[in-house]
Amino acid sequence: MAKENIYSEIRNIYFELTEKEKRVANYILEDSDKVNQMSISDLAEACGTSDATVTRFVKHLKCGSYSAFKLSLVEAARPHVTEVRDSGNMRDVLLSKHATVLQQTAESLDMALVGKAARMLYEADHVYVVGRGPNSMIAECVLYQFSLVSSKFSQLPDSWLQVASAAYMTPKDVVLIFSYSGTNHSFFEEVLPLIRRKKVQVILVTSFPKCLGATLADVVISTNLERVQQPVPEIYSRVSQLFIVDALYQAYIEQNPQVCLHNTENVKKALRTMHAI
């Protein structure tokens, strides 16, 4: 296995892993920078598994040892940095990378699913937006963007609020989830089943359409980044997710353009008044 393809290798073997090994893969794919500073015991504790589970995971990747695995992570990141330095034109290199991610997302995006999700959001009594870790930034962006057209969106950033809010949810509500891997153990195995028992509709935006979370969602919108044969830095995943947020927002407005325009004008008027004080 070429060291620079270790992220692709993790994705390739992902569905062959045990549930505990998937927790390790999930942590690495979503926060690989921290792993380089962790001992094998630190990683096991962060994933809620054991040293033996991490060791088995490393063996699946044929790295030989945990140290060799961490070295592979470091070397996997180097081509991205070197490419920018060698190009002599950082702007063009970055533009090309972002454009590739956007094009791939746009070409794979199922607009029929986006339209279905937008209708669910529009018809819902309340929309709860969930994004954990780096995905919390996207959830917050959704909150700010959709506040222009509706007051029914709220963010649930942690487990306590998610469980507490689930107690009040009804079948007329919708939960909109942003998760790169769709396998966060504490949410998808503990919190989301509780939400589903309330017959709440669920929309999931993820890069892995066959993930655990997808089996519990009514609509799954894929960013398609799992097919990228190189490490996917967090910023590119966020770019793809923001593209989908904008697509959902535009499709939401199409449900009732007149009302959405009226609400937007009222919000802008209120904001102008605030700035004038």
WOGIPE-V840461 format. One record per residue. RES is the residue in one letter. OMEGA is omega in whole degrees, -180 to 180 (999 if undefined). NEAR is the number of other C-alpha atoms within 12 Angstrom. Layout:
BEGIN
res=RES omega=OMEGA near=NEAR
res=RES omega=OMEGA near=NEAR
END
This chain:
BEGIN
res=M omega=176 near=18
res=A omega=-175 near=18
res=K omega=-177 near=26
res=E omega=-180 near=25
res=N omega=-175 near=26
res=I omega=178 near=36
res=Y omega=177 near=38
res=S omega=180 near=26
res=E omega=177 near=32
res=I omega=179 near=42
res=R omega=-178 near=33
res=N omega=-177 near=22
res=I omega=-170 near=22
res=Y omega=-174 near=32
res=F omega=172 near=24
res=E omega=-176 near=17
res=L omega=172 near=24
res=T omega=-179 near=19
res=E omega=179 near=24
res=K omega=178 near=30
res=E omega=177 near=35
res=K omega=176 near=36
res=R omega=179 near=38
res=V omega=179 near=42
res=A omega=-180 near=45
res=N omega=-179 near=38
res=Y omega=-178 near=35
res=I omega=-179 near=38
res=L omega=-176 near=38
res=E omega=-176 near=35
res=D omega=-174 near=31
res=S omega=-179 near=31
res=D omega=-179 near=20
res=K omega=-174 near=18
res=V omega=-179 near=32
res=N omega=-180 near=24
res=Q omega=-174 near=17
res=M omega=168 near=22
res=S omega=180 near=19
res=I omega=178 near=29
res=S omega=177 near=21
res=D omega=-179 near=20
res=L omega=180 near=35
res=A omega=180 near=29
res=E omega=-180 near=21
res=A omega=-178 near=25
res=C omega=-178 near=31
res=G omega=180 near=24
res=T omega=-179 near=27
res=S omega=176 near=21
res=D omega=-178 near=23
res=A omega=179 near=20
res=T omega=178 near=28
res=V omega=179 near=39
res=T omega=178 near=28
res=R omega=178 near=27
res=F omega=180 near=37
res=V omega=179 near=34
res=K omega=177 near=21
res=H omega=-179 near=30
res=L omega=178 near=34
res=K omega=180 near=21
res=C omega=177 near=25
res=G omega=180 near=18
res=S omega=179 near=19
res=Y omega=178 near=30
res=S omega=179 near=21
res=A omega=178 near=21
res=F omega=180 near=37
res=K omega=177 near=31
res=L omega=178 near=23
res=S omega=177 near=32
res=L omega=179 near=36
res=V omega=-177 near=26
res=E omega=179 near=23
res=A omega=-179 near=30
res=A omega=-174 near=26
res=R omega=-179 near=21
res=P omega=-180 near=20
res=H omega=-180 near=22
res=V omega=-178 near=19
res=T omega=-179 near=16
res=E omega=-180 near=19
res=V omega=-178 near=20
res=R omega=-176 near=16
res=D omega=-175 near=13
res=S omega=-177 near=16
res=G omega=-180 near=13
res=N omega=-177 near=14
res=M omega=-177 near=17
res=R omega=-177 near=15
res=D omega=179 near=15
res=V omega=-180 near=20
res=L omega=178 near=21
res=L omega=180 near=16
res=S omega=-179 near=18
res=K omega=180 near=26
res=H omega=180 near=24
res=A omega=179 near=20
res=T omega=179 near=22
res=V omega=-180 near=34
res=L omega=-180 near=27
res=Q omega=180 near=21
res=Q omega=179 near=28
res=T omega=-178 near=35
res=A omega=-177 near=26
res=E omega=-178 near=19
res=S omega=-175 near=24
res=L omega=178 near=30
res=D omega=-175 near=23
res=M omega=176 near=22
res=A omega=177 near=17
res=L omega=177 near=24
res=V omega=178 near=33
res=G omega=178 near=26
res=K omega=179 near=26
res=A omega=180 near=38
res=A omega=177 near=34
res=R omega=178 near=27
res=M omega=180 near=30
res=L omega=-177 near=39
res=Y omega=-175 near=33
res=E omega=-177 near=21
res=A omega=173 near=27
res=D omega=179 near=24
res=H omega=179 near=28
res=V omega=177 near=40
res=Y omega=-177 near=41
res=V omega=-176 near=40
res=V omega=173 near=43
res=G omega=-175 near=38
res=R omega=-179 near=32
res=G omega=180 near=25
res=P omega=180 near=26
res=N omega=179 near=37
res=S omega=177 near=25
res=M omega=180 near=28
res=I omega=179 near=36
res=A omega=179 near=37
res=E omega=177 near=29
res=C omega=177 near=29
res=V omega=-179 near=39
res=L omega=-179 near=29
res=Y omega=-177 near=24
res=Q omega=-176 near=26
res=F omega=176 near=35
res=S omega=177 near=25
res=L omega=-175 near=29
res=V omega=-178 near=32
res=S omega=178 near=32
res=S omega=-173 near=25
res=K omega=-180 near=24
res=F omega=174 near=30
res=S omega=-177 near=31
res=Q omega=176 near=35
res=L omega=-171 near=33
res=P omega=-177 near=28
res=D omega=-174 near=21
res=S omega=-178 near=24
res=W omega=180 near=15
res=L omega=180 near=19
res=Q omega=-180 near=31
res=V omega=-180 near=25
res=A omega=-180 near=16
res=S omega=180 near=30
res=A omega=180 near=31
res=A omega=-178 near=20
res=Y omega=-176 near=20
res=M omega=178 near=27
res=T omega=178 near=24
res=P omega=179 near=23
res=K omega=179 near=21
res=D omega=178 near=32
res=V omega=173 near=40
res=V omega=-180 near=45
res=L omega=-172 near=45
res=I omega=172 near=48
res=F omega=-179 near=50
res=S omega=-178 near=46
res=Y omega=-175 near=48
res=S omega=-179 near=43
res=G omega=-175 near=44
res=T omega=-180 near=41
res=N omega=-171 near=39
res=H omega=-173 near=31
res=S omega=-179 near=23
res=F omega=-172 near=32
res=F omega=179 near=34
res=E omega=-176 near=22
res=E omega=-174 near=22
res=V omega=-175 near=29
res=L omega=176 near=37
res=P omega=176 near=25
res=L omega=178 near=25
res=I omega=-178 near=32
res=R omega=179 near=29
res=R omega=176 near=18
res=K omega=180 near=23
res=K omega=176 near=23
res=V omega=178 near=33
res=Q omega=-175 near=37
res=V omega=174 near=42
res=I omega=-180 near=41
res=L omega=173 near=45
res=V omega=-173 near=49
res=T omega=175 near=39
res=S omega=-178 near=40
res=F omega=-175 near=32
res=P omega=178 near=30
res=K omega=-176 near=25
res=C omega=178 near=32
res=L omega=-179 near=33
res=G omega=-178 near=39
res=A omega=-180 near=31
res=T omega=-179 near=22
res=L omega=-176 near=32
res=A omega=175 near=32
res=D omega=179 near=24
res=V omega=178 near=32
res=V omega=178 near=37
res=I omega=-174 near=46
res=S omega=173 near=41
res=T omega=176 near=41
res=N omega=-178 near=34
res=L omega=179 near=40
res=E omega=-179 near=34
res=R omega=180 near=23
res=V omega=-177 near=25
res=Q omega=178 near=19
res=Q omega=176 near=30
res=P omega=179 near=37
res=V omega=179 near=37
res=P omega=-177 near=29
res=E omega=-174 near=26
res=I omega=179 near=23
res=Y omega=175 near=32
res=S omega=179 near=39
res=R omega=179 near=35
res=V omega=179 near=30
res=S omega=-180 near=42
res=Q omega=179 near=42
res=L omega=176 near=29
res=F omega=-180 near=32
res=I omega=176 near=42
res=V omega=180 near=38
res=D omega=178 near=23
res=A omega=178 near=30
res=L omega=-179 near=35
res=Y omega=180 near=33
res=Q omega=179 near=27
res=A omega=177 near=27
res=Y omega=179 near=32
res=I omega=-179 near=28
res=E omega=179 near=22
res=Q omega=178 near=23
res=N omega=-175 near=20
res=P omega=-176 near=17
res=Q omega=179 near=14
res=V omega=-179 near=18
res=C omega=178 near=25
res=L omega=179 near=20
res=H omega=180 near=17
res=N omega=-180 near=21
res=T omega=179 near=23
res=E omega=178 near=18
res=N omega=179 near=19
res=V omega=180 near=22
res=K omega=178 near=17
res=K omega=179 near=15
res=A omega=-180 near=15
res=L omega=177 near=15
res=R omega=178 near=12
res=T omega=179 near=11
res=M omega=-178 near=10
res=H omega=-179 near=9
res=A omega=-178 near=8
res=I omega=999 near=7
END
